[in-house]
Structure formats: C-alpha cells, structure tokens
C-alpha cells in the first residue's frame, strides 16, 4: 500500500509489511519474497472491514501482487504495464493495447484492459493455472520485444527513460514476485483522484481512433456508475483459465 497521511500533496511512503498496530481481525500472510525483499507480513484485503481499515491508514493506492497469497509463486495473469513517454499519452497506449489483444487472440487467448488511473494502462492475460514466473517473465519480455521490433517508433521494451520519449514503454518486468501493480478500482493519489478502471475493448479502440486521452479518465463516482451499468468488466481475470502456447 502507498500511504498519504498528510494528504496527496504531502509526503507519502510505501508499506508492504502490515503494521504491528493492526486489529486482530486483519488477516496477514508471511511471504518470503527472496534475498532482496526478505520475509514480508502482507495484509490480505479480502473483506470490507479490512478495506475500510486500509482507508483509515490513508492507504489511497493499493498495489497487489500478480499472485494470490495462497500460491505466491504462481502468477494468476500475464501483465503488460503500458507507460507513455511524453508527448505520448494513453492514446498511444490504446494502440499498443489493441495490438497485444490481437496478438494473443491469434493464439486463442483473451486479454483484458484497464487504465492505470494515472498516465497509462495495463493489459492482463488471465492464466489461473500452474505456470510460475520462470515462464511468464521471459514470455512477457519476448512479447514486448516483438512489439518493439514491429514498430520501434512507437514501442520500446527498454527501461531507460531517455529512450521512452514519444513512445510506449511495454513494462514486462512486472511479471516477478518482487513487483506489484496498481489494483483494479484503486484510487490514485491526485488532487482530483482518478481510479484504475476496467475498460471494454471498444472503448480502447475508440480512444486510439479519436486521440482524446480525457475519454479514459474516470473519477470514483464515474467508476461506481460504470459498475452499476456494465458490471465488473474485470471479473473474468480472476476465473478464466488459459494455457500459454510455447514461444
């Protein structure tokens, strides 16, 4: 979680270890995240009281792992974090997102998109199977490199910030035990907070065509209204089982 005790304009800090002053009813799970991260006592937010408690800690942003606590070494998704380098915006991310969708569609797999709630967006390919990060990380890297090779003027798979200007960085490195990605429906810490919002692919295509980045910026009230109207567009990500074909 990312906590903002002095408001979004004040100092903030990341907190992975659940604080010792937590109520007894907050469930935690100890996870060994490797030599660099050590052993972390993660809070498990799977009920409304825990979510309210996190809000009271000013944990405005929630960034979960790609795996569940019960099976931490097995990611439930293949994730692509699309980060635009100025002057690129989420519009260019939508173009790249559609390409990722189409690439996996050719392999017989479904992909799902959401805004990051900030500048970019993410594309998730549900797995919910037996694969480990040893498979998903190099797989996502290979996809990012293929996208870069196909359109090097638009896409980069390299983390160096100086190489991102006007391009979309396809961050494949999120597919590892030590990384977290902003949760779907999480608010982002802004003066006017926006939320990480599930998208229908027709919305992604429309934004790629219209060139209007503001069309995919949603406040909390708008996200709740979308949920009432469309349901949970991201629900299949938790349940859909898919097999990755070999590279």
N, C-alpha and C positions, 0 to 999 in steps of 0.2 A: 504494500500500500504506500501511497505518497500522501504525506500529511502536511496540512497547511494551517497550523494552529494560530497564525497571525493573519490569516486571510490570504487570498491568492496573490496579493502584491507583496506579501511579507516573505520571510524565509520559510523554506519547506525542506523536508527530508524524507528519504526513502526508509521504510521499515519493513524488513522481512520477518524478523523474529517477533512473534506475538508478545506484546508487553506483559511483564510479570503481574501487573495490577489488573489483569483481565478478570471478568467474572468467572465463577466456577463453571457456568453453563456454556462458555465459549469452548468449542471443541478445537483441539490442536493436534497436529501430526508431526512428529520429528522426522526430518528428511535429511539424509546425507547427500549433499549436492557436490561432493568432490573436494579435492585438496584445497582449491582456492576458496570455495564457499563454506566449507566445513559442514557442521550439523546445524540445521535451522528448524526452529519450532514454528511451523506455519499455522496460522489461523485458518480454519475451514469455515468458510461462509456459505452455509447451506440452509439457513433459515432466516426468517425476518428479524428476530431479536438480534442475531449477530450482525446483520446488515445495519440495523439501527445503531448498535454499539460502535461499529466502524465509523458511521457518520458522526457520532458524538466525539470521536477522536479526530475529527476534521480530516479523515481519510477520503478526500474528494475523489482521488483517482485510485482505481483498483486494477492491478496488473497481475493476473494469474499465470501460472504455468500452462503449457500446452498439454500437460498430462494431469490425470487425476491423482489425488493423494494415495489412493489405493494401489496404483500401479505407476509410480512416478517415472520409471524408465521407459514407459511405452506411451509416446505421444498419441493423442486421440485425433490429431489433424496434421496435415502438411500446411505450413503457413508461409505466406508471402506478404511482407510488410512493404508497401509501396510508398516511398518517401520522395516528394518532388523537390528538386533543387531550383530555387528561383532563377528565372521568372516562371518556371513551370509551376503548375498548380494541380489540384485534384482532377482537373480536366484531363491532363496528360496521364494521370494515374488511371483514370477510367479507360483510356485507350489501351493501356498495358493490361489492366484487369480483364478486359474482354478477350485479349489475346491469351491470357493464362486460362480463362474459362474455355476458350475454343480448343486450346492445346489438350487440355485434359478431357474435353468432350470427345476428341478423336480417339482417346484411349478408353472411352467408355465410363469416365468418372464425372461426377458432378462437383462443382465448386460454388462457393457462397461468398458474397462480398459484404463488407461493412465499412463505413467511414471510420477513421481513427478518432474522430471528434476534434482533431486538430487540422493539420495541413493535408494529410494523405488518406490512405485507405489500406485495408487488408483483404486478402483473398485466402479463404480456408478451403482445403480439400479434406473432407472428413475421411478418417480411416477406421478408428474404433476397433482395431484388430490387434495383431501380435507384433507388429514392427517396432523396432527400437530406433533411437536417434542415430545409431550407427548406419541405418539405412536412409532415414528421412533427411538428415543434414546434407550428405553428398547428393542426394536426389534433388533437393531444392536448389542446391548450388548449380547442378547441371542444367536445370530448367532456367535459372537466372542467366547463366552464361549463353544458353541457346537464344534467349530473348535478346540479349545484348548483341550477339553475333548477327542476328536477323535485322536489327535496327539500332546500330551503335549511336546514331544521332539522337535517339530518344531514350534509350535504356542503358544503364550501367549496372554491373553486378559488383562493382568495387566500392569499398567503404570510404576511400579517400574523398574528403569533402570537396576538394578542388576539382574533382572530376565529375561532380554532380550538377554543375551549373546548367540549367535549362533541360535537365534530364530527370528521369525517374530512376531512383536507386531501388532495385529489387533486393531487399534485405533478406537473404536466405539464412543468415546466421541466427535468426530467431529460433531455429529448429535445433535446440540443445537444452540440456537440463538446467543450465545456469541462467537462461534468459526468460523473460516474461513479456507478455504482450497485453496491451490495454484490453480490459474486458468489454465484451459487447454490452451496451447500455451504460457503461461507466461514464460519468461526467468527466470533463477535462477542466483543469483549473485556469479559467479565463475570467476577465471582468464580466463578460456575459457568457456563462458556462454553456458549452455545447456538449453533445453526447456522442459516443461511438454508436452508430446507428446501422442496423441491418438494412441492406438495400436489395431491391428487386433488380434483376439484370436489365430490364427495360429502362429503369432509372439511370443505370450506369451508362447504357448506350446513348440515352438522350442527352446526358451531360457531356459525353465525349463529342457529340454532334453539335450541341448548342454553344459549347465553350463558356458556360456560365458556372463558375465554381460555387457561387452562392446557392445554387439549387440543391446542393447536398450538405447544407449546414443546418443542423437541427438543434433546437433548444429542448430542454427536458419536457416541457408541455407538449411540444410538437411530437416528440418521440412517444409519449403516452397516447396521444391521439392516433398516431400511426399504428400503435399496438392494438388499440380498440378497433381500428378499421381493417387492418391487414393480418392481425395475429402476430405470432412470433416467427418472423422470417428466418431466424437463425436456429430454430428448434431442430431441424434435421442434422445440424452439425454434431449434436450430442448423440445421435442414434444411428445415423446412416453408416453402415459397414461397407467399406470399399477396399479392394486389393490394388496395390500399386503394381503395374506391369514392370518388368525389368527394364533397365535403362537401355 
